[in-house]
Amino acid sequence: MSPRTRPHWARSVEQYFPALAIRNYRLYMGARAFAMVGNWIAFPVIPWLVYDITGSNSALGTIKFVSLIPVTLLVVVGGVLADRYTKRKLVFATQASLMLGSLMFGVLAATGHLNLAAIYVLAFLTGIGRAFDIPARQSFIVEVAGRRALGNAIALRSATFNLARIISPRIGGLIFLVLAATGCFVVKALTFIPILVVLFFIRPQYAPHAGTTADGSRARLGEGLRYAFSKRGICVILLLWGVMSLFASAYNTLLPAFTRQVYGKNVGEYTLLVSAQGIGALAAALFLVGVAHRRRPQRGNIPDSPGRRDAGLVPPQVSAVAGALIICTALAGLALTGTYFVAILLVALFGFGWTSFAVSSDVLLQRLVDDRFRGRVMGLRTLAFGGMAPIGALLAGQIASVVSIRWTVALSATLVAAGCAVFCPVILRVRLAADLPAAGEASESKSEDEQ
């Protein structure tokens, strides 16, 4: 069907949501949506169980450290594997392992054996699975969506993720009240089934041609590190990700303690705070889908050039820096207020800023990186994000045990502001190439900033 004979709604969908015009992306993200819902149903359960068992602020930092330290240690290796093996098969294997981990949580909870030691062990094993899953899954998105709709695909993924974040914790709270922790973990395991089915049958049409690279995992890793740190734009984005992960995540780590100690609330209000952050994040994702990372409209009879496809109405450099500054503002407000309803608004603002920064910086990375190094760079991105988080969580828990929780968040806000002052001006000067060929084409995109 020619563009002129297509219905108006179809042309509008392609303009505003070009990623949804791609069948593989629709199937993949539809199935991922179920897994996201399951993840957010069970997400608040583990820290709440730990806090309920121990009543300790430092234990909240410890459980986050235990669950994320495997990401710190292994995610770069996961990036090497993502560049070496078929990403579809690797994501299938890692998603299956995460499903098994959820089932193990459910079985132990049902039999009454889910004590603190068991939570720590299973959280660590789940972290190992995530270390190999995240870089493969992050780099797989370009194979199902292609570069033409990459920014829109990432923003839509974030919108789906945050919609799940809004609705799922409340659902999880109800399941927890009726079926206890067992029900939450079993539901999470079941939500992996659609993505496993889709990954089994899907055949990505934008898989890049294999490139020449060094032999051996250690050589591949060294090659990826040299590549990432020789590119100014990539390097600065990774460093700011590290600052955000190390310091800005303190509030999330201490959220159960904030709920009880500062606001005097319980599990229902705790899940409402989690949902509020999701509402802010969803608003940011929808803004990025509808304004920042949608395709520019064509004018007259001038065809859309490759360089203008998915270029966006707001440069990702600007939305990334704006998100970082919003994070600073929200953290400062949370440190100052002790009012629960004001905190709901500030948590929503934090979610808006975090998603604006995360999505826009990911778009920048995906557009700057060479296909041969995509898995390794996304592994380094995960290391900067998830790898610094356990250290930040441990620090936040220990500091909050010595000083007040609000002073801990105030310190976090100060350090995040310092990082923004150093790195944000550099990100604003990052320049993207005008021409971005589809993934799999022989030519490779270059950025002026990589010279």
N, C-alpha and C positions, 0 to 999 in steps of 0.2 A: 504494500500500500504506500503510495507516494505521500510526502508530507502534506500536500494540499488536500488530499482526500481523507486524511485521518481526522477523527473527531477532535473538537477543540479541547476536550478534557484530556485526551491523550497527549496533545502537544503541550498542554500546561504541565502535566505530570513530568514530561521529559525535560521541560525547562526548569522546574523547581526541584524535581527529584530524579535527575538523570540516572542515578544508580538503580532506581526501581524499574527502569526499562530493561535491565539486564536480568535474564531469567535465573542464572546461577546465583546472583546476589540475592534475589528475592527468596529463593529456596534456602540459601545458607542463613540469611539473617532471620527468616521466619523460624527456622529451627533453633537458632541461637537465642531467640527471644524466650523460648521455653526454658532453656538452660539458665538464662539470666534471672528469670523469675524464681527458679528453684534456688539459685545461689543466694538471692536476697532474702528468701524465706528463711534460710538457715544461717545467714551471715550474723545476725545479732545474737544468736543462741549461744555460741561458744564463749564470747567474752562475758555474757550475762551469767552463764553457768560458772565460769571461773570466778567472777566477782561474788556470786552467791555462795560458792564453796569457801572462799578465802576471806572476802571482805577487804581485800588489800588493793591499794592503788598500784603498787609495784607489780603485783601479779598480772594486772591488765597489760602492763608493758612487757612482762615476760612472755605471756601467751602470744602477743603479736610478734615479739622477737623470734620465738620458736617457730612460728608459722612462716615467717618471711626470711629467716636466715638461709634456708636452702636456696631461695631465689638469689640471694647475694652471692652464694658460693658457686652456683651451677648455671645461672641464666645465660652467661656468656657462652658456656659450652652448648647450651640449648640453641643459641643463635648460630653457632658453627654447624650443628646438626641440621638446622633449618635451611642453611645454604647448601648443605651437602646432599640431603635426601629429599624425596618428594614431600612437599609440605602437607598435602592432603592426607597422606598416610600417617605422617607424624602427628598431625592434629587429631586424627581418629584414635591413635594409640593413647595420646595424653588425655583426651576426653574420656576414654574408657577407664583409664586409671583413676581419674577424679570421681567417676561414677562409683567405682569400687570403694574408694575411700569414704564416700557418703554412706554407702551401705554398711561399712564397718562401724561408722559412728552410730548408725541406727540400731544395729544388732547389739552393740555394747550398751547403748542407752536402754533398749528393751529388756535386756537381761540384768540390769542393775550394776553393771561393771564399768560404767563410764565415770571413773574417778579422775582426780586431777592428773595423775601420772598418765592414764590412758589418753586424756585429752591432749597432753603435751606430745605424746608419741604420734598419735594420728595427725595432729596438726603439722608436725615435722614431716611426716610421710606425704601428706597432701601438698606441702610446700615443695617437695621434690618434683611431684607431678606438674605443679604450676611453673616451675623453673624451666621445664622443657616445653610446656604448652604455650606460654605467653609469647615468646619470640616467633614461634612457628605460626601461631594464630594471627599475630599482628602483621606479619609479613605476607600471610596467605590472602589478606583482604584485597591486595592489588591483583591477585590472580583471578578472583571472582568478579571484581568490579572494573579492572583496568585503570590506567592512569587518567583517562578522559573524565571519569566520574569519581576520581579518588577522594577529593575533598568532600563531596556530597556523601559518598559512601561512609566515610569516617564519621561525619556529623550525624548521619542517620543511625549508625551503630551506637553512637553516644546517646542519641535521643531514646532509642530502644532500651539501652542499659539503664538510663535514668528514669524512664517510665516504670520499668520493673522495680527500681529502687523506691519509687513512691508507693506503689500498690502492694508490693510483696512483704515488707516488714509488718504491715498491719495484718495481712493474711497470715503471716508467720506467727504473729502474736496470738491470733485466734487459734491456730493449730496448736501452738504451745500450750494454751490454756485447756484445750480439749484432749489432745493426744500427747502432750509433753514434748520433750526434745526428740523422742523417737519419731513422731509424726513429721516433724520438720526435716529430719535427715532423710527419711524414706521418700518424702515428696521430692526433695532435691535430687535424689538418685534417679527417680523416674523421669525427671525432666531432661535427662541426658539422652533419652532414647531417640527423640526426633533428630538431633544433630548427628548422632551416630548413623542413622539411616541415610540422611542426606549426604554425609561424607562418604558413605559406601558407594553411592550411585553417581554423585556429581563428578563431572570432568571439566576442570577449569579451562577456559578458552583463552585466558590472558597470561598463561604461564610463560615466563621469559625464557629465552634461549640460554642454555647452559654456557657459562663463561669459563675461561681458563683461570685457575687459581692455584695457590700453593698446595702441595700434597701434605697430608698429615694434619691432625686436629690442632697440634700446637702451632704449626706454621700458618694454618688458616686463621687461628685466633690472633696471632701476631700481625698478620696481614690486615685483618679487620680493624685492630687497634690503631695501626699506623694510618689506615685510611681515614678513620673517624676523627682522629686528632690532628690530621693534616688539613681538614676542612673547617674553616673558621666557623661557619654557620652551624654545622653539625655539632662541633665541640662546645660552643657556647650554650646551645639548647640543652645538651646533655648535662652541662654543669648547673644550669638553672633548675633542671629537673631534680638534680641531687639536692640542691638547697631546699626546694619545696618539699621533697620527701623527708628530708632529715628534720626539718623544723616545723613545717606547716601542718604535718599530720598529728601533732601533739594533741590537738583538741579531740580528734576522732578516737585516739587511743584512750583518752581519759573520759570519754562521753558517758559511760555507765556511772563513774564516780561523780561527774558533774551532775547527772540526773538526781542522784540521791543526796550528795553533800551540799551542793550549791543551791539546787532548785527544790530539794525536798520531795522529789517525785519518785514514781516506781516504773515498772517495766512498760506499762502502756504509754506513759509519757516519753519514755526512752525511745520506743519504736516510732513515736510521732516526730521526735527530733531527727531520727534517721530518715524518715519520709520527707521532712521539711528540707533537708539537704538535697534529697532527690528532686523535689519540686524546683528548687533553684537551679539544679543541674539540668533538668529537663528544659526549663525556660531558656537556658544558655544554648543547649543543643538545638532547640527549635529555631532560635535566632540565627545560629550558624548555618542551619539547613536552609532557612528561608531567605536570609539576607547575605551572610558572609560567604558561604560556600556553595551557592547555587550558580547555575550557568548564567552568564550575562545574556540578556536578550539580543537577538539580531536586529539590525537596523536596516530598513529597506530591503534590498535584494542582495546585500552583501553577505556571503556565507560566513558561518562561524569558523574562524581559523583555528588550527590546533592549539595555538598559544592562548586563545581566548576561552577554550573549553574549560569549564569548571574553574575559571580564574577567580570568580567571586567578586562581590561588590565591596567587601571590606578585606584588605590584605591580611593574611594570616599573621604577619608580623605584628600588626596593630592589635588584633583581637587577642593574641597571646600575651602581649605586654599589658593590655587593659585587664585581662583576667588575673595576672600576677598582682597588679595593684589593688584589685578588688579583694583578693585573698588577704593582703596586708590589712586593709580597712576592716574586714569582717573579724579577723583575729583580734585586732585592737579593741573592737567593740565588745567581743565576747569576754575579754579580760576585764572589762570595766563594769559589765552589767551582772547583776545577780537576779534579774527578773526573768522568769521562765518564758513568758510570751514575747518579750523583746529578744530573748535568745533564739526563739523559733525563727524570727525574721532574719537575725544575723546568720544563723546556720544556713538558711535558704540563700542568703547573699554569698556566703562562703561556697556553697555548691555551685552557684552561678559563676563565680570567679574561677573555681577549680576546673570546671568543665570548659570554660572559655580558653583557659590556658592549655589544658590537656589536649583538647581537640586541635586547636590551632598549631600548637607545637608539633603534634603528630603529623599534621598535614605538611608542615615545613620539612620535617625530617623525611617523610615519604617522598616528597618532591625533590629534595636535594640529593638523596642517596642513589647510588648506582645499583642496578638490579643485582649485580654479582655480590654485593655486600649487604643486601637488604636484611637478611636474617641476623647477621652479626651486629649491624647497627641497631636493629630493634631489640636485640639482646642487651646491648649496652644501654639503650633507653630504659629497658626494664630493670637493669642493674641500678641505674641512676634513680629510678622511681622506687621499685620494690626492694632494691638492694640496700638503699639508705634507710628505708622505713623501719626495719627492725632495730637499727641502731638508734634512730630517733625515738621509737616507741620505748626502748629500754631507758634511754635518757629521760624521757618525759615521765615515765613511771617513777624513776629514782628521785628526780628533782621534786616531783609532786609529793613525795613522801617526806621531804625535808622542808620545803616551803609550801605555800598554799597552791591549790590547783590553778587559781586565777593568775597568780604571779608566774606560774610555769607557762601559761598561754601568752602572757605579756612578753616574756622573754622570747618566745617563739616568734611573735609578731615583729619584734625588733630585729631579730636575725634575718627573717624573711625580707624585711624592708631593706636591710643592708645588701642582701644578695640581688634584689631588684635594682638597686642603685648601681651596682657593678655591671650586671649582665643585660638589663633591658635596653640601654642605649645601643648596645652592639646588635641585639636582635632586630631593632628597628632599621638598622643599616643593611641587613641581609637582603640580597637581591636574588630573585628567582629567574631562571632562563625564560625567555618569551615562548620558546617552542618546546612542548613536552610530548614526544611521540608516545604512542600506545606501547604498553609493556609487550615485550617480545619482538619489537622492531629492532633492526640491526643498529640503528643510531642510538646514541646515549645522550640524555640531556645533561647539560652543564650549567652551572650557576656562576654568575660573575664573581660571587663571593668565595668560590672554591679556587680561584686562581692563586 
